[in-house]
Amino acid sequence: MGWLKKIGIDGFVLSILLAVVVASVFPASEAFAPSLDKIVAIAIGLLFFLYGARLHPREALDGLAHWRLHLLILSFTFVVFPLVGVAMRALSPWLLSAPLYTGVLYLTLVPSTVQSSIAFTSIARGNVAGAIVSASASNLLGVFLTPLLVVVMVAVGLMGVDGDIQITGSAVVDIVVQLLLPFILGMLARPLIGGWVKKNAAWLKYVDRISILLVVYSAFSEGVREGIWGKVAVWQIVVLVVLSVLLVLFMLWLTRWSAQRLGFSRADMIAIQFCGTKKSLASGLPMAAVLFSAGTVGLIVLPLMIFHQIQLMMCSWLAGRYAREPVADAPSPA
């Protein structure tokens, strides 16, 4: 799929869209749904076990020497982004339906990406070491902070309408069993299997992707049975695309402006931009499957899926622009 990358389209995103189409045309039957739910639960557990096995806490500790950089990036990911999401409540319900706004708010709560953040920072000749530490720390903390932020948003009434989204005791248990426990076990097992995981990274990435595709297929199968496509109009998809473009532009500008005002170098500014503006589809989709009910998760993850592709296309362009310019001069992202 190299030709897709050349035109700024992520092949994995296309695979996810294909899973949505398949689920829309051939949704899992009600008889098979319970079995599929169990398969998805196992896949999510395996996914977060592998996340834990790949991320060593020492990576975050080793980066504390440049703590200002990492603190700023994490602040954008888990403080500024959620505040922007809360401010966008003004768009609901006249521009965004309640489930779609919940999805927009949810995308602002998930951690940053790892692979694309590092890749774009490298292409743009930024601080790659800083990007590695910050992106890894974001995913490490996101396993704990994203569910916590969702609980807070539900508790204060910003997620869901008339109680259609609730974090119950059983949901908390699911979060612990399906997300936190496998993640912690993965980190504990890293001394034993870390070398094997690194050696087999090429094919293990397909385990990640298949797990995520199962989550998408299961979520949208349930959504189709609940009449998901009757709840969203084409114009609302267009609105989500426009909002995603504006959100990426705003965050690129804000991260750049903040980095310059705080006296960071050009290399650090690039790392702050590419790590502080990303939102992870790979982490966000399986988390949503655990955090939200099957009947609502399809619409909730739709904004994240759209935002993810938009951020890849826009940041790919920006990274190329940075790569071509003299190091002494950097253009505005907007």
KOLLO-110832 format. One line per 2 residues: their letters; for each residue y, x, z negated of C-alpha. Coordinates in steps of 0.05 Angstrom, whole numbers. Example, Ala and Ser with C-alpha at 12.3 -4.5 7.8 and 13.67 -1.06 7.14 Angstrom:
2
AS = -90:246:-156; -21:273:-143
***
This chain:
334
MG = 0:0:0; 46:59:12
WL = 86:20:64; 103:-32:11
KK = 135:21:-33; 177:45:25
IG = 210:-23:30; 217:-30:-46
ID = 160:-80:-59; 111:-66:-114
GF = 39:-77:-92; 17:-98:-162
VL = 70:-151:-163; 43:-178:-98
SI = -26:-179:-130; 2:-221:-186
LL = 35:-268:-137; -32:-274:-101
AV = -65:-292:-167; -13:-346:-176
VV = -28:-373:-107; -103:-372:-119
AS = -94:-407:-186; -50:-460:-153
VF = -101:-474:-98; -165:-461:-136
PA = -150:-470:-210; -205:-459:-261
SE = -239:-524:-278; -233:-556:-346
AF = -307:-542:-356; -298:-467:-342
AP = -232:-461:-379; -261:-446:-448
SL = -304:-390:-420; -245:-362:-382
DK = -203:-363:-446; -256:-321:-481
IV = -258:-272:-422; -182:-267:-423
AI = -182:-255:-499; -231:-197:-490
AI = -190:-170:-432; -126:-171:-472
GL = -160:-136:-531; -186:-82:-484
LF = -118:-75:-452; -82:-62:-518
FL = -139:-17:-541; -126:27:-480
YG = -51:24:-493; -63:50:-563
AR = -110:104:-538; -57:130:-489
LH = 2:130:-537; 1:181:-593
PR = 52:171:-650; 67:245:-646
EA = 101:233:-579; 154:192:-615
LD = 159:241:-673; 167:301:-626
GL = 227:267:-594; 266:256:-658
AH = 307:318:-643; 345:277:-592
WR = 347:216:-636; 414:190:-610
LH = 385:182:-540; 323:145:-564
LL = 361:102:-613; 410:79:-559
IL = 353:63:-510; 314:24:-563
SF = 378:-12:-583; 387:-36:-512
TF = 314:-58:-507; 307:-95:-573
VV = 379:-112:-594; 427:-117:-535
FP = 378:-150:-487; 358:-204:-537
LV = 431:-218:-552; 444:-227:-478
GV = 385:-274:-475; 413:-315:-533
AM = 481:-318:-498; 446:-346:-436
RA = 427:-408:-477; 492:-436:-449
LS = 457:-443:-382; 405:-492:-410
PW = 391:-547:-393; 443:-557:-338
LL = 422:-495:-298; 355:-476:-329
SA = 303:-523:-356; 280:-511:-428
PL = 215:-476:-408; 250:-432:-358
YT = 304:-413:-408; 249:-397:-458
GV = 220:-351:-405; 288:-318:-393
LY = 296:-307:-468; 225:-281:-474
LT = 235:-229:-419; 293:-201:-459
LV = 247:-190:-518; 191:-149:-486
PS = 189:-73:-487; 210:-26:-432
TV = 164:-2:-377; 133:67:-381
QS = 112:88:-311; 171:64:-271
SI = 222:85:-323; 196:156:-321
AF = 187:156:-246; 258:133:-231
TS = 287:181:-281; 249:238:-247
IA = 272:217:-177; 344:214:-201
RG = 339:283:-234; 350:255:-304
NV = 322:274:-372; 248:263:-358
AG = 225:288:-426; 272:239:-460
AI = 249:183:-415; 176:197:-433
VS = 190:195:-507; 235:133:-505
AS = 191:92:-459; 129:109:-500
AS = 164:93:-565; 188:27:-535
NL = 118:6:-519; 92:30:-586
LG = 144:-10:-624; 141:-69:-575
VF = 71:-87:-598; 101:-103:-666
LT = 174:-121:-649; 163:-169:-591
PL = 119:-218:-630; 167:-211:-689
LV = 227:-227:-645; 191:-287:-616
VV = 176:-313:-686; 249:-305:-704
MV = 273:-341:-641; 225:-398:-654
AV = 246:-402:-727; 320:-408:-710
GL = 307:-459:-656; 324:-417:-595
MG = 255:-421:-565; 225:-488:-547
VD = 251:-559:-551; 229:-612:-601
GD = 176:-565:-628; 138:-554:-563
IQ = 132:-480:-580; 109:-463:-650
IT = 81:-399:-682; 26:-427:-726
GS = -20:-391:-775; -75:-388:-722
AV = -25:-358:-673; -7:-303:-723
VD = -82:-288:-730; -88:-285:-654
IV = -29:-236:-651; -63:-191:-702
VQ = -133:-196:-673; -116:-193:-599
LL = -55:-147:-599; -43:-107:-663
LP = -115:-92:-684; -139:-66:-616
FI = -75:-26:-609; -84:7:-677
LG = -158:19:-664; -140:52:-598
ML = -92:100:-632; -144:116:-685
AR = -196:128:-631; -150:172:-590
PL = -175:238:-620; -245:219:-597
IG = -231:186:-530; -161:209:-512
GW = -187:265:-467; -235:218:-432
VK = -181:165:-422; -134:217:-392
KN = -188:245:-347; -206:175:-321
AA = -135:149:-317; -141:138:-242
WL = -193:83:-247; -175:58:-317
KY = -109:33:-289; -150:-18:-251
VD = -178:-43:-317; -106:-55:-339
RI = -89:-90:-275; -152:-134:-272
SI = -139:-154:-344; -68:-175:-327
LL = -90:-212:-264; -140:-251:-307
VV = -84:-269:-354; -41:-293:-296
YS = -98:-333:-264; -116:-365:-330
AF = -44:-383:-347; -28:-413:-280
SE = -95:-449:-276; -77:-485:-340
GV = -7:-495:-314; -32:-528:-250
RE = -76:-575:-291; -13:-592:-331
GI = 28:-602:-268; 70:-538:-272
WG = 96:-540:-201; 122:-610:-211
KV = 167:-583:-266; 204:-529:-226
AV = 245:-538:-162; 259:-488:-107
WQ = 332:-484:-127; 311:-463:-197
IV = 272:-405:-168; 335:-385:-130
VL = 374:-389:-195; 324:-343:-229
VV = 330:-293:-173; 406:-293:-177
LS = 406:-289:-253; 357:-230:-249
VL = 402:-192:-201; 463:-205:-245
LV = 425:-186:-308; 401:-120:-279
LF = 470:-104:-252; 502:-119:-320
ML = 452:-77:-359; 458:-19:-310
WL = 533:-20:-318; 530:-28:-394
TR = 480:28:-405; 520:75:-360
WS = 586:57:-393; 557:64:-463
AQ = 525:131:-447; 590:159:-419
RL = 632:132:-477; 584:164:-527
GF = 588:232:-492; 517:237:-464
SR = 503:284:-406; 489:259:-336
AD = 414:272:-345; 413:232:-410
MI = 455:176:-379; 403:169:-324
AI = 346:164:-374; 386:113:-414
QF = 398:71:-352; 327:70:-327
CG = 293:63:-395; 344:16:-426
TK = 346:-35:-369; 271:-43:-356
KS = 225:-98:-381; 149:-90:-378
LA = 107:-139:-340; 44:-103:-361
SG = 59:-114:-435; 97:-180:-429
LP = 44:-221:-393; -14:-209:-441
MA = 32:-218:-501; 56:-285:-474
AV = -16:-308:-466; -26:-297:-540
LF = 42:-320:-565; 49:-386:-526
SA = 5:-446:-512; -35:-447:-448
GT = 3:-507:-421; 71:-472:-425
VG = 57:-399:-413; 57:-406:-336
LI = 130:-427:-333; 150:-379:-389
VL = 125:-317:-353; 155:-337:-286
PL = 225:-308:-301; 193:-242:-324
MI = 153:-237:-259; 216:-248:-218
FH = 258:-201:-260; 206:-146:-256
QI = 207:-144:-180; 283:-147:-178
QL = 290:-90:-227; 241:-47:-187
MM = 278:-58:-122; 348:-47:-151
CS = 329:14:-193; 291:44:-135
WL = 355:41:-94; 396:70:-151
AG = 348:127:-164; 350:146:-91
RY = 426:145:-92; 428:190:-154
AR = 378:237:-121; 423:247:-60
EP = 489:259:-96; 516:324:-124
VA = 496:333:-196; 568:339:-218
DA = 585:269:-194; 549:203:-207
PS = 566:136:-176; 574:70:-210
PA = 509:29:-210; 548:-32:-188
***
